[in-house]
Amino acid sequence: MAVLVVTGTGTEVGKTVTTAAVAATALSVGRSVAVLKPAQTGVRCDEPGDAAEAARLAGPLTAAELARYPEPLAPATAARRAAMPQIGAEAVTEAAQKLAAEHDLVLVEGAGGLLVRFDDHGATLADAAALLGAPVLVVAPAGLGTLNATELTVRELGRRGLRCPGVVVGSWPRLPDLAARCNLADLPDTAGVPLLGAVPEGAGRLSPTVFRRKAPGWVAAELGGSWDVGAFTALSAAAV
């Protein structure tokens, strides 16, 4: 898996911290990693973006951006409002391929959900994934409402002929409610793909040293880690 695309069911679902966890897991076994953020929005030019945050948490990796827009909007809208050039799926593909030639793993983190537009021609992260022939990991929230959004995202990937290796819960609550606990079983059944991890709530606030040590335990073997969905489900149920 030279390139893995990371999308979410929406905004603020834990994509960046999940990306960092996958990156830290790969780095822990000596793999070289790059994180590509095609379009960073809502961040000033002097502020660290999502790729830099992934590097801060995960360790020494190549962090790359293609475009940065000041307003926290969809990339196409943010670029238009700022009178800045938009990016297309071809540019994302070219950048990811160049990074893949020099790294064992390239993680391409989208902005918001799968079909958020990069440009006024309708280019999306899904289009870039198709050009790359890359699998798309879905990051979803834990609680009420996640089943519908996750199933819709995975269905759209399937409709486009894109492979989804599974779903990671981007922020697993310290005290999960009934909906979150039920979703551990319902998410893979509804989406039709396995659950491949659960990143604990607040993981992004851990020190980098602690984050790197713990990250492999948050993602499953398919992503290089040791997380086990059966053991995690049993532990979550017993903690209530």
Summary of the structure (lengths in Angstrom):
residues: 240
radius of gyration: 16.8
end to end distance: 37.3
largest distance: 53.8
contacts: 880
relative contact order: 0.18
helix: 44%
strand: 22%
